């Protein structure tokens, strides 16, 4: 017997049981192809990000904290008036706990009828629509979390957003005020969009570890691969989001030259070896 459980938020009662079924709730996943999470990595279709030693990362989740196997007698039935407050759906299969982020748009209220030999028009009954593919899987035997999309995972596991956070206003201002940056053509902090804010958060950590000599080396490296971004007197002239992106890619050492064809390239996805 499998049990579907819903989390409505700590202030709305936490975990509730939804239903019990002999059918499969979420489709079993092949987690063989795993990659340690990095915001610089793009997954292939059959790959999963993973976080090892998960319980020691302090990314809290009420369902993970429940002992296995789940004792559903400790949970109340989800009241009808709380369906709109559901944050995620989850269930337990063996040593794994499977999760799916829940959106209010999945609570559907419209006229509908089932596809059958004798369809019946339903008018006032609300239904829940959800995918059979989980957004995250926690394996208690390995103490490992698997997920595809950090944006969905952070809605389920509190604190995990620190892995791919946006730079704060103060951090963006500090970065743009660095002595190797010169803002031109009216470009300013208000022009910095979310993708570059995320790159800045990572770049600030890298810059803190560079010596003066290493900073000079990385700046020359960026200039070599990005001559379109003006570099004079030790300063990059930043006049657009693209200029900033190219400099941030350089700070992340995304540029390289192939050994045989001697072709300059940009690594769109990076996996540390």
N, C-alpha and C positions, 0 to 999 in steps of 0.2 A: 504494500500500500504506500503510495506517495502522497505527500501533503504539500499543498501550495500555501505559502505564508506571505503575508503582506506587512511591510513596515510603514507606519503612518507618521513617523516623527516622534521624538521623545515626549513632546507636549500633547500629543494626540493619542497616547496609549502605547506607543512602541509597536511590538510585534502582535499580529493577530493571525489566527488560522482562517483560511478562506474555504478550502475544499479538500476532500480526500478522493483519490482516484486510483484505479489499477492501471490506468494508461500512463504513458510517458508524458511528463509535463514539459521538460526541455530536452531537446535532442542531445544525446551523448556526444562529446567533443573529443577529437584527437588532439591531445596537447603535446605531442611528441616534439614538434618544431617550435621551440621556445627561444626567445631572445630577451636578454636582460633589458629592462626598460631604460630607454634614453629618448628624450625629446628630439634628438637628431636622427632617429631611426624610423624609417617607414616600413611597415610590415608587408610581406607577401601575403596572398590570400590564405595560405595554410599555416601561417605563423601566429603565435601569440606572444605578447609581452609577458614577462614574469617578474615577480618580486619574491625572492627567496627569504627564508627566516621571517615570514610575514608577521607573526604574532609579536615579534620584538621590535617592529617598526612603529607601533603605537598608532596605527591607522584604525580607529575604532569602528566596530560594526556589531550591532546587537545580535545578529544571527550567527556570525562567526563565534561570538562569545558563548552561545548556547552549547551545552554538552551534546555529544553525539552518542547514540541516536537521539533525535529530537523527541522530547516528551511533549506531545501536543496538548496533553491534559492541563498543562500549565498556561496555555494560551486561550484567550477568549475568542469567540467567533467575531469576525469583522462586521460591525454594524453597517447597515445600509447607508447611513448618513456620513460614514467615514471613508467611503470609497474614493471620494474626490480628494482625500488627503494622502493617499498612498504615494510613497516615495519610490519604493522598489518592491518587486515580487521575488520570491526565493523558494527553493526547495532543497531537500537533501537526498542524495543518491549515494549510498555506500559511504566512502570517506570524503566525498565531494559535496560542497554546497554551491549551488548555482544561483546566479542573480540576474535580474533584468531591471534596468532603470524603467520607471513608470512615469508617463506624461499624462497630464489631464486630458489631452486629446484622445487618449486611448479609452476613455470612458465615453461611450457613444450613446446618444439619445436621439433616435430617429425611427422612422417607419422602416421595417425590414421584414423579410420572410426567409426561411431556410430553403435551401435547394433540395427538394424532395418530390416524391410522387404526389404528395398532398400538402403543398405549402399553405401556411396559415399566416395571414397578415398580422404582424405585431405592431402596436402603436406606442404604448407608453412604457415599455420595458427597456431599461438601460442595459447595455452589454459592455463587457470588457474585451478589447482586442489586444492580443499580445503575440509576440513572435515565439517560435519554438527554439530559437537560438539564444543562449544566454549571453549577456554582456560581460560577465565575469564568472570565474570558477575558482573556489578556494578548495585546495586539496589538503585536508588535515593530516594525512599520512606523510606528506612531504613538507607541510607547513609552507606552502607556496601559493601565491595568488596569480591567476592568469587573467588577462584582459586584452581587449583589442583597441579600445579607445579610452584615453585618459579622461576625456570630458565626461563620458558616461560613468567611468569608475569613480570619479571624484564625487558624483552624486550619491554613491552607495557607501563609500569608505571615507569617513571624516578624516581630514588631514592629508590625504594622498595628493591633494592639489599642489603641495609644496614641491612635488617632483617636476611640475611643469607650470610654474607660476608666471604671471605677468610682473614685470618690474613695476614698482610703485611710482607715483608721481615724483617722489624725492629721488628715487634711483634713476629715473629717466633724465631728470634735470641734472643730476650729478654726472651721468654719462655724457650728456650733450655739452657739459661744461669742462670736459677733459681737455687738456692742453693740446691734444692731437686732433681735436674736432673744431672746425670752423663752419658755422651755419651761414648759408648764403641764400639769396633770392627769397627772403622772407620765411624760409623754413624754420619751424620752431617746435616746441614740445607738443603743441596742439595738433600737429600734423602726424605725430607718431601713432601708427595703428597697432592693433593687437599683435599681429605676427612679429613685428619688430620689438614690441614691448617684451614679448617672451624671449626673444633672442638677446635683448639687453640684460635680462635677469641672469642669463647664463654667462654673458660676456663680462659682467661685473665681477663674477666669481673668478674667472680666468685672469682678468687684469690684476686682481689683487695678488696673484701668485707670481706675476712676471717681474723680473729684475729690470733695471733701466736698459741693460744690454739686450735682454730678451724682447722688450717693448720695441726697441729700434729694429731688431731683426724681423719681428712680426709685421711691423709697418712697411718695411721694404718688400716683404713677401706679398702683402696686399697690393702694394703699388705695382709690383711686377705682373700680377694677374689681372689687375683692374685699372689699367691706365686711363680708362674713361673717367674715373673719379680723380679729380685734380688733387695732386699732393705736392705741396710746396712749403718749404720752411718747417717741415715736420708736422704739417697739418693737412688733414683730408677736408676738402671742401664739400660739405653736405648740403645739397639743394633740393633733395627729393627723397621719397621713401626708398627708391631703388638705390640711390647712393648709400644710404644708411644700411640697407640690406647687404650690399656688396662688402662693406667694411665689416659688418657683423659676421658674415660668412668667413671672411678672412681671419678674424679673431678666433673663430671656431676651427680654423685650418681645414676648410672644405675644398680648397683648390689643390690640384695636383697635375703632374705631367706624366703621361703614359711612357713606359720604359722603351718599347719598341717603335711605336709610331711617333713618339715625341709630341703627342697632342695634349694641349692644355684642356683640363676638364674641371667641372664643378661636381662635387659629390652631393647629390640630392638627399641621400640617406647614409648615415654613418653607423657602423657597428664596431665597438671596440674589440680588439682581438687580444 
